[in-house]
Amino acid sequence: LDRLGRRMTQIVEVGRRVLAPFCSLGRWYNETAKRHPVATGVWTSGLKTSAADAFAQKVLEGREEMDWKRHATFCTFGFLYLGGFQYWLYNVKFTQWCGPITSRFGHKASAPIKTFIDQAIHHPFMYFPTFYAIKASVTGKPMSYAVDKYKSEIWTSVKTLWTVWVPLQLINFAFVPRHLRVPYVAGVSFGWTMILSVMQGKFDKTAEVSESKLLSDSVRETMPSVSSSSNMPMPAAAVAQAKDL
């Protein structure tokens, strides 16, 4: 028993030494988020989004070359919208809107209301339109491109979003401290960003195939008219002139 006890003590000590750097990093991150919540949210969200899109393209999709326009879309969206705007939305506006309920019944009572606002209003009518607008700007497309993308993809995107984010946001608004909410969203959304990135790759590929098919169909439609015009009989004057020659 003494030998077993000494062995267990050694294992626990090794575990502490292995985990010590990660615990120190976690404490440093928590303190940094308290002192600089906005900057922490912006950098965490931006870097996370960049890493998730790169992972999706190179590992999940197996691309030999990065789609840099797609990557720039996700980076811009991650730094500006996810890190900046969502900090203000989650920590300022949601707190104001649901403050009376939270103060009277606690965070667990207001969490379903915040989740409903986030998933049923914010994401369908702000998050995705902003994403498509940024994508259009980065790729040099007109805003009509963003509108068409929104109309054709929103329902599929929202259904996928809800399966991931409804339970996670309930946890976020009920238990996570305010200064860690954007980092929490950034951390767990690494997987969501990969899903969104892969979905965008498939959507774009499907659109390219559809455009090429429409182009080939239009070419086929013009071919009979060209061939029929080449087989039209020569005018009588031209026939007479040919006989004189």
Secondary structure as the mmCIF struct_conf table of DSSP 4:
data_model
#
loop_
_struct_conf.conf_type_id
_struct_conf.id
_struct_conf.beg_label_comp_id
_struct_conf.beg_label_asym_id
_struct_conf.beg_label_seq_id
_struct_conf.end_label_comp_id
_struct_conf.end_label_asym_id
_struct_conf.end_label_seq_id
HELX_RH_AL_P HELX_RH_AL_P1 ASP A 2 ARG A 35
BEND BEND1 HIS A 36 HIS A 36
HELX_RH_AL_P HELX_RH_AL_P2 PRO A 37 PHE A 55
HELX_RH_PI_P HELX_RH_PI_P1 ALA A 56 LEU A 60
BEND BEND2 GLU A 61 GLU A 61
BEND BEND3 GLU A 64 GLU A 65
HELX_RH_AL_P HELX_RH_AL_P3 TRP A 68 THR A 76
HELX_RH_PI_P HELX_RH_PI_P2 PHE A 77 PHE A 85
HELX_RH_AL_P HELX_RH_AL_P4 GLN A 86 TRP A 88
HELX_RH_PI_P HELX_RH_PI_P3 LEU A 89 LYS A 93
HELX_RH_AL_P HELX_RH_AL_P5 PHE A 94 TRP A 97
TURN_TY1_P TURN_TY1_P1 CYS A 98 CYS A 98
HELX_RH_AL_P HELX_RH_AL_P6 GLY A 99 PHE A 105
HELX_RH_AL_P HELX_RH_AL_P7 HIS A 107 PHE A 116
HELX_RH_PI_P HELX_RH_PI_P4 ILE A 117 TYR A 127
HELX_RH_AL_P HELX_RH_AL_P8 PHE A 128 THR A 139
TURN_TY1_P TURN_TY1_P2 GLY A 140 GLY A 140
HELX_RH_AL_P HELX_RH_AL_P9 MET A 143 PHE A 175
BEND BEND4 VAL A 176 VAL A 176
HELX_RH_3T_P HELX_RH_3T_P1 ARG A 178 LEU A 180
HELX_RH_AL_P HELX_RH_AL_P10 ARG A 181 SER A 230
TURN_TY1_P TURN_TY1_P3 ASN A 231 ASN A 231
BEND BEND5 MET A 232 MET A 232
HELX_LH_PP_P HELX_LH_PP_P1 PRO A 233 PRO A 235
HELX_RH_AL_P HELX_RH_AL_P11 ALA A 236 ASP A 244
#
